[in-house]
Amino acid sequence: MTMSPTSARAMPDIARDAEPGAAGQLDWVGMDEIAVPVRLANPDGIIVQSPARVAAYVNLKRADARGIHMSRLYLHVDRHLSSEPLTPCSLRRLLRDFLDSHADLSDRARVGIRFDHMIRRPALASDNSGWKTYPVTINASMDASGFAVEVETEVLYSSTCPCSAALARQLIQEQFDADFPEGQALDRHQVIAWLGSEAGIRATPHSQRSSAHVRVRLAAGFDLPIIDLIDLIESALQTPVQTAVKREDEQAFALLNGQNLMFCEDAARRMQEALDADERIVDFWLRAAHLESLHPHDAVAYASKGVEGGYLASQLD
């Protein structure tokens, strides 16, 4: 009897049937760099879609099993992330499906989702606006201890060195003393003109593009505060990089830099204070890196919430 192409037939399942060459439990098995779209709800309720890369894993607790069911992980990722907005609830359902489909093999699951989130930002002073891209990573895990979600992002900002600013002010003072010697009557208009000349800004402090890398673990009962987290960091630092810039915007940016002189330690403490005060965040880790214009190396500071036993507390990258 000839079997038609559509007839059901048994197919070999090596992962299920074959014994492993060497027995042993494995911490994680799965796939990385899965291309899939993710959907996010903006604060105004509009759903936006972004291309993402996903890592999906379960552990392999049975030492005698050859492998897991990779295709099941992929199909769960595709179905969940393509059809519903990304929320802690949707991530919980996804991980539950990972474990239910590997009930005889696994008791731990995790997923990591990386994408770029675009936000339209207004200019500082003009009526213009432009798009800023923020890299976002969402990690979720499920095991016997429960379900956990983390959000990670990076914010670029400008940092002006307080030491350099003080040294520049000293040189400006010395130039003023030389140009307006003691005993000479000061003319207000002459002084104003001097302040607006190159002589009046004999030295400038060095500033540089800087990076704030932040990772937070969320408390139960909250949605994914992606934009809120970005806004929180930018508000703490006060000098996020800009998109659309006219002269009035550049002047406003210079004013913000002058009013927010900071070492990397200052930047880290500003973010630490802001994150520590947010009830949605139960643990955090942050890194402030100033990509020095004075040195060929970077100035870096780390901070964390310091939750006892929290794995975020000791991470350096």
KOLBAMI-780993 format. One record per residue: z, y, x of N, C-alpha, C, O in turn. Coordinates in steps of 0.2 Angstrom, whole numbers, plus 5000, padded with zeros to 4 digits. Each point is the difference from the previous one (the first is absolute). Example, Ala and Ser with C-alpha at 12.3 -4.5 7.8 and 13.67 -1.06 7.14 Angstrom:
// KOLBAMI-780993
503949725066500050064996500050065004500349995005499350064993500150065004500350054996500150065003
// end
This chain:
// KOLBAMI-780993
500049945004500050064996500050065004500450015005499150044994500050065004500550054997500050014994500450025011500550054998499650075000499750025004500450024990499750065000500450055004500649995002499150075000500450055005500650024996500550025004499549984990500650034996500549954999500650024997499349925004500549954998500650015005500050015006500649984991500650005003500149945005499849954998500550075008500149945005500550025004500250065001500249895002500550015004499850035007499549975003500850084999499850035007500649995005500650004998499349995008500549995005500550065001499750055000500949945000500550065001500449985007500549974999499250055006500349985007500750035000500549975003499650094995500650045001500649964996500550005002499349974992500549964996500149935003500549975000498950005002500049935001500249985007500349955001499450095004500149985007500750015003500350054998499949915006500750025003499850045006499550005003501050054998499950045006500049975007500449955000499350075005500049975006500750015003500249955004500150104995500750015002500450034994499850054998500749925000500450024995500550065002500250015005499950034990500450065001500050054994499450014998501150035001500050054995499750075004500050015006499750034989499650065003500350064996500150004994500050055010500350064997499650034995500250024994499149995008499650044995499349975001499849985006499850014989499349975000499750044994500250014995499250015007499650044994499450035003499749985005500150084993499450045001500250075002500450034997499250005007500050075001499350034999499549975000500550105000499450044999499649984994499450005000500949984995499649994993499850064997500450054999499049965000499750064998500050004992499849964997500650095000500150004993500150074998500450045004499449994990500250064998500750004997500249954997500250115004500650014996500050064996499650055001500849944993500050064995500750035000500549965000499550115000500650035000500050054995499550044999501149974998500050064995500350065003500550005003499150054996500350075003500550034995500149974995500350085007500550034996499750024993500450004996499050025004499750024994499849944995499750024995500449925008499849944996499349985001499849954997499850085007499349985002500049955005500450005005499249944993500049955005499550015005499450014998500849985008499550015006499949935003500549965001498950035002499949945004499950015007499650045001500649925003499950005007499949945003500349954998499250045007499949945004500649985004500350055003499949894997500649985004499949945004499549964999501050025006500049945003500749974999500550035001499449914998500649964997500249945005499649975002501050024999500349945003500449974995500550034997499449905003500349964995500349945003499649965003501150034996500349945004500549964996500350044996499849905005500649964998500249965006499649995005501049994995500249955005499849934999499849994994500349975010499849935000500749965001500149995006500350004989500649975001500049925001500549975003499050004995499949935001499749985007499450025001501049955003499749985007499549954999499650005005500349964990499549955000499450024996499549965000500450104998499450034997499650035005500250035004499149954995499550035005499950074999500050045005500049994989499950074999500150024993500249964996499750115003500150034993499350004997499549985002500550054992499450014996499750075001500250054996499549965009499750075001499750034994500150064999499449904998499650034994500550034995499850044996500749925003500550034994500250075002500150044995500149975011500350065002499450064999500250054997499249935005499550054999499950014993499950064998500049894997499950014993500550044997499950054996500849945006500550044997500050085002500050044996499849975010499950075003499550034996500050064998499449915002499450034996500250014993499850064997500549904999500150014993500550054999499950044996500749965008500550054998499850075003500150054996499649965010499950065002499450044997499950065000499649904998499450024997500150034993499650034997500949945000500050014992500650044998500050034994500549995010500550044998500350055005499949985006500450074992500250055005500649975004500349964998499750075009500549975004500750034999500150065000500449904998500650024999500549945002499849955002500950074999500449945002500049944995500049945003499950074991500049954995499349965001500149935000499450105002499449965001500049965006499849945001500550095004500149965007500549944999499949955003500650064993500549954998499649944997500149945002499550084993499649944997499549975005499949944999499850105005499649975005500349955004499849945002500850085001500449955004500249944997500149955003500150064990500349944996499449955000500149945000499350094999499449954999499949975007499849945000500350095005499949975007500549945000499849945002500850074996500549955001499949944995500149945001499750084993499949954994499449955002500149954999499450085004499449965002500249965007499549965001501050055002500249975006500749974999500450005005499849984989500749984999500249945004500650005002499049965000500249945004500050015007500249965005499550104997499950025007500450065003500250005006500050054990500250065002500650034996500049984994500450065009500650034996500050075002500550044999499049995005500050075002499350025000499549975001500450104997499350024999500150085002500550034999498949995004500050075001499350035000499549965001500450104997499350035000500050075003500550044999499049985005500050065003499350044998499549965000500550104998499450034997499950075004500550045000499049965003499850075004499450034997499549974999500650105000499550044998500150075001500550025002499050024998500050075000500150044994499649994995500950055004500150034994499850085001500350035004499249994992499850075000500350054995500149984994500250075008500350054996499750075001499950025006499950014989499750075001500650055001500550004995499550045010500550055002499850074999499450015003501050034994499850075000500150045007500449975004499250084998500150045006500650034999500350014995500050025011500650035000500050074997500550024997498950025004500050074997499450014996500150044995499349935007499450024996500049954994500449964998499150054998499949964994499649945001499849964995500150025011499649945002500549935000500650014999499149945001500349935001499649955003499450015001500949945001499649955004500449934999500550004998499149955004500349935000500349985007499850015005500849964994500449975006500049924998500249984995499749995011500149924999500649985004500250025005500249944991500649975003500049935000499949964995500250015011500049925000500649984997500650025001499449934995500549974996500049925001499549974999501150015002500149925000500649994995500550035000499349924996500649974995500149935002499549965000501150035001500249935002500549974994500550044999499449904999500549974995500149935002499649975003501050014996500249935001500449974995500450044996499649905003500549964996500249945003499649965003501150034996500349935003500649994996500150034994500349935008500649984996500550064999500450004996499650055009500450065000499750054995500450054998499049944999499850054995499350035002499649975004500350094993499350035001500150075003500550034999499149995006500150065004499350035000499549975001500550104999499450045001500150055005500550045000499049975005500050065004499450045000499449974999500650095002499550055001500050035007500550025002498949985001499950035006499450055000499549994997500650075007499550055000500050045007500549995003499050054998500050045006499850074998499650014996500850045006499950074998499850045007500449995005499150054995499950045006500250074999499950034995500449995010500350075000500050045007499849975005500350094995500050045006500750015002500550024996499649985010500750015003499950055006499650005004500950064995500050055006500649995003500650004997499450005010500649985004500550065000499850065002500849934997500550065000500150025007500150065001499949905004500150025007499450045002500250065003499249924996499550045001500050074997499850055003500449954991500050064996500550055003499950065000500749925002500550045003499750035007500150065002499649905002499750025006499450054999500050055004499649944991499550054998500350074998499850055002500849944994500350074998500350035006499950065000500349915005500350035006499450045004500250055002499349924998499450035004499850064996499850055003500249954990499850054996500550065001499850065000500849925000500650055001499850045007500150065001499849905004499950035007499450045000500050055003499549934993499450045000500150074997499850055002500649954992500250064997500450045004499950065000500649915004500450045004499650045006500150065002499349905000499650035005499550064997499950055003499949944991499650054997500350064997499750054999501049944999500450054997500650015004500549974998499550065008500650005004500650044997499950044995500749945007500650034998499950085001499850025005500450014990500050085000499450034997500050064999499549905000499450024997500050004992500349964997499650105000500050004993499549964997499449995002500849974993499649954997499750034994500350044995499049955004499650024995499949944995499749955002500550064992500049944995499349975000499849945000499750114999499349984999499749965007499649965000500750075005499749975007500349935001499749965002501050034996500349935000499649954995499949955002499950084992499749954996499349985003499849944999499950115003499349995004500149955005499649955001500950065003500249955006500149934997499749955003500750044992500149944997499449964998500049945000499550104998499449974997499549995006499449984998500750045008499649995005500149935004500549974999499150025006500149945004500650005004500349955002499850115000500650025004500749984997500549985003499450034990500649994996500149924999500649984997499049985004500049934999499949975007499549955000500850075005499949985007500049925001499649975004500850004992500149925000500049984993500350034996499549915003500149964994500349935001499949975005500550014990500349945001499549944999499550014996500649935006499549954999500249964994500649994999498949994997500149964994499549955001499550005003500649944992499549955001500049964993500550014996499049965003499949954994500549955001500149975005500350014990500649955000499949954994499650014996500749945005500049944995500749984998500449985004499650014989500649984997499949934997499650004995500649955008499949934997500649984997500649995003499449994990500649994996499949934996499549994997501049975003500049944996500750004996500550015003499449984991500650004995500049934996499549984998501150005001500249954995500250024994500550045000499249944994500250034994500549974996500149945001500350104995500549974996499749974994499450024998500949934999499749974994500050054994500450054999499149954997499950044994499650065001499950044995499849975010499650065002499249985001499949945002499750104996499349995001499850025008500550015003498949984999499850015006499950085002499650034997500950005006500050075001499550035006500350035004499149954996499650015005499950085001500250025006499650014989499950085001500750035001500050055004500549934992500650035001500349995007500350055003499649895000500249995007499650055005500450035004499049974995499650055004500250075000500150045005500049984988500350074999500750015003500150055003500349904997500750015002499950015008500450045003499249925000500050015008499750075002500250035004499249984992499750075002500550064998500050055004500449944991500450064998500650005005500250065002500049885001500550015005499850035007500350035003499149954998499750035007499750074999500150045005499649984989499850064999499350025003499850054998500049915007499450025003499449955000499849985005500149994989499549955000499350035002499950064998499749905005499350025001499650024994500249974995499350085006499750034994499349975000499749975004500050044990499249984999499650075000499850025005500150014989499750064999500450065003500550014998499250025007500450065004499550065001499550005003500750054993499750075001500550045005500649975002499350095000500450035004500750014998500550005003499650024990500650014997500449935000500650005001499149944999500349945000500349985007500549985001499050045004500249995007500650045002500549985004499550094993500650045002500649974996500650005003499449984991500649974997500249935004500649995000498949985003500249945003500450025007500549975002499250085001500450035006500750024998500549995004499650044991500750024997500449944999500650005002499149954995500449944999500349975007500549975000499050025005500249985006500550045004500549975003499450104996500550045003500749994997500550015003499549984990500749994997500349935000500549994998499149965005500249935000499949975007499749955001500650095004500049975007500449945000500549994998499249955005500349945000499849955006499450005002501149975001499949955004499949944996500150004994499749945009499949944996500749984997500049974995500650045009500649984997500150044993500349984996499550095004500150044994499649974994500349994995499149995007499649974995500249944997500049994994500349975010500349934998500650014996500149974995500350085007500650014996499850044993500449984995499150065005499850034993499849944995500250004995499449965008499849944996500549964998500149974994500450015010500549964999500550034995500249964995499950105005500450034994499750004994500349984995499050035004499750004994499949934997500149994994499849965010500049934998500649974998500149964995500450065009500749984998500350024993500449974997499350095001500250034994499749974994500150024994499349945007499649984994500349934997500049955004500250054990500349944997499549945000500349944999499150075001499549955000500049965006499749945000500550085005499949975007500749975002500550035001499549905000500649975002500049995008500649995003498950015000499950005007499450035003499550004996500550035010499450035003500050005007500549985003498950025000499950015007499550055001499550014996500650035009499550065001499950015008500449985004499050054997499850015007499750075000499550014997500750045007499750065001499750005007500450005005499050014995499650015007499750065001499550024996500650025009499750065001499549995006500249995006499250024993499549985005499950065004499550044999500949975006500150065004499450035003499549965002500450104997499550045003500250025007499650025004501049984998500350025007499949945004499950005006500349944992500049945004499549954998499750014994500149945010499549954998500449944997499649954999501050064999500449954996500250034994500050064999500349894997500350024993500750015000500349965004500050084992500750014999500149964993499750024995500849935005500149964994500749994998500450005005499850004989500649994997500049954995499650014995500949955004500149954995500650014996500550035003499549954990500650014996500049944995499449984998501150004999500049964995500750014996500450035002499649944992500550014995500649965003500650024999499349935004500649965003500349954996500649995001499149984994500349954995500249945004499649985004501050004996500249945003499649944999499949984994499849995011499649944999499350024998499649965000500350114999499350014998499550005006500150035005499449934994499549995006499650075002499850005005500250054990499750065002500450045006499750045003500949944997500450055005499849995007500150055004499749904998499949995007499249995003499949995005499750034990499349995002499750065004500250064998499449935007499850065004499250014998499750055003500049904994499350024998499849964993499450004998
// end
